[in-house]
Amino acid sequence: MIPSDNNRQAIAYLMAADPIMKDIINTVGPFTLRPNRDRFGMLVRSIISQQISTGAARSIRLRLEELVGKDGLTSENLARHSVDELRVAGVSPQKAKYLLDLAEKVRNADIRLQHIGRYSDEKVIEQLTTVKGIGKWTAQMFLIFSLGRLNVFPHDDLGVRTAIRNCYGLDELPDQQTSHAIATKWRPYASVASWYCWRSQEHNKYKTATASR
């Protein structure tokens, strides 16, 4: 969990630094991010979720958890299974290879999840992207949602770019240069601002759905 003092400091900073972000924060409400400490499980879910719906990903994850048994989704338990066995749980052949590559690298200590929180953001990304199927975006999500890092800006994320376009009055999705220019105001709390961008999109969808009833 991000400490409450850092939480309050981040919100106060963002509201003072960026009037548009201030409006977003006032609209969305409290910052409720609680980092997920199941580091291996989060990486597994990240791989499973690629390019499929949230519902489909959840169904596959539950079947995978059933396959590995009561001892849980760990690198040791996952490594006991073959690609064909993972496919029975609904995992695609390609993603099954990704998952087994992740399990192998964790078991061999090529990736030290127990100690990865001590590394810099850049070092975490460097380590995680050695796994097949994990790119920079997935590593950035891990930094934010598992390690609770405060100053990560996933400029390639569609949700963040869409929120920037909508909230900052742009005609089209911002390119990398434009995104980073806007995010300059958010640092050193770019993760918090990005979270508010995602939540603003959810808020707008809920508001639209409610208005149409």
N, C-alpha and C positions, 0 to 999 in steps of 0.2 A: 504494500500500500504506500502511496506517496504520502509522507507525513503531512498532517493538517496544516502545520505552519508553512511548509513549502506550498501547499495548496492555496492558502490564503494569499501568500506573497505572489504566487503566479497570477492569480485572478486580478489582484490589485495592479500588478505591473501591466498586464495586457489591457485592462480597461483604461489605464492612463496613457498607454503608448499608442493605442489604435482605437479611434472612436467607432469604427465599424465593428470591430471585434467586441467592443463594449456593448453594442446593440445586440450582437449575437448572444453574448453571455447573459444579458438581461432577459432575452427571449427564451433561451434554453433552460436556464436555471443552474442549480448547483453542479459542481464538478464531481462526478461519482465514479470515476475510473478506479477499479481495484485490480491491480496486477495479478495475473494468474501465475502462481508459483509452481505449477506442474509444467516444468520447462519442456520435458520430452513430449508430454501429451499435447502441449500447444503446437509444437512443431509437426507432430503427426496430423493434428487437425488442420493445420495450415496447408499441408500437402494434399490431404483428402479434399479440401474445399476448393481447390483450384479449378476454375471454369465450370463449376456446377452450382446448383441452387443451394441455399442454406438448408432447406428441408432434405434434399438428397444427401448432402454431406452429413447431416445429423444421423440419418438412417444408416449410412455406411459406417459411421463411427460406432454406433451402438452395436451393430453386427460384428465389427472388429473387436470391440471390448468383450463381446460374448465368446468370440473365437479364442482369444488369449486366456480367458478364464478368470477365476476369482483373484488371482495374484496381481491383476491389473495390467495396464498398458505400459510396459517397461521395455527398454531395449533388449533385455535378456529374453523376455517372453515373446516379443515380436520376432526376434531372430530365429526362434525355433520353427517358424513357419516358412513355407515355400511360397513362391509367386502364385502358384496354382491354388494354394490354400487361402491366400489373401483374396484371390479373385472370387472365391466362394462367398466371401463377405461383401462382395460388390465393388472391391477396389479394382480399378483398371490395371491391365498388365504393366503399363508404364509407371503408374503411381505405386504399384506394388514394388517395383524395382527401386523407386525413390525411397520408399519406407524402409526397405531392407538395407539400402545404402546408409541411411540415417542411423539405423540400429547398429550396424557394423562400426560406423565411425564413433559412435558413443561408447560402445563396448570396448573398442580398442584405444579409447582415450584420445583419439584424434580430435574429438570435440569434448571438452571437459565442462559439461553442463553444471556440475556442482560448483565449479569455480568461475564460470563465465561471467558472472556478475561483477567480478573484479576487473574485467578488461574494459578498455575504452570502446566507444561506439564503433570506431573503425575496425578494431581488432575483432569485435563480435561479428561484424558483417563479414570480415575476411574469413573467419572460421566457418561460419554457417554456410556461406556460399560455396564451400568445398563439397557440400552434399548435393547430389543430383536432385534437381527439382526445387532447390531453394535458391532464389535470386535475391537481389538487393531489397526489393519491396517486402518479401517475406521476412528477411532479417530485420528490417526496420519495424515491422509489426511486432516482432519478438522483443525488440528493444523497448517499445512503448508498452505493450500489453503484458509482457512477462517480467521484464526487468524494471519497468517503471521509470525509464529514462525521460528526462524533462525536455530535452532540446533536440528532438528528432523531427525532421520535416520531410515527409514522404511526398515529394513534389510530383511523382508519377501517379499517385493514387487518384483514381477517377472521382471518388467522392469528395476529396479535398479540392480538386480542380473545379468541380462543378459548383461547390459552395463558394469558392472564390469568384467564379464567374457571376453567380447569382447575387451574392452579397456586395460585391465591389463594382457592380454595374458594367461588367465587360460584355462585349458583343459575342465573344466566343471563348472557348476554354483557353485558359492561359498557358503559354509555353513555359519552359523551364525558367527562362530569364525573368519573365513577369512574375511567376510564382515566387521565386526566391526574393525578388524585390519587395513584394508584399510581406513575405515571411520575415524579412529583416526586422520589422517592427516587433515581431513576436519573440525573438530570441532574447534571453535564454530559455524561453518556455514554449518553443515551437510545438512540442508534443501536446501540450495542453490546448493550444490554439487549434491544432489539427483535430483533436478530439471534439472540440466545439464545432468545427466545420462539419464533421460527420453527423453530430447530433442535430445540427441545424437542418440538414437534409431530411432526417427522420421527422423532425418537428414539422417541417413544411408538408411532408407526405401525409402525416396524421391530420394536420389542419385542413388540407385539401379533401381528404377522405371524409372528415367530419362535416365539412361544408356541403358535400354532395349528397348527404343523407336526407 
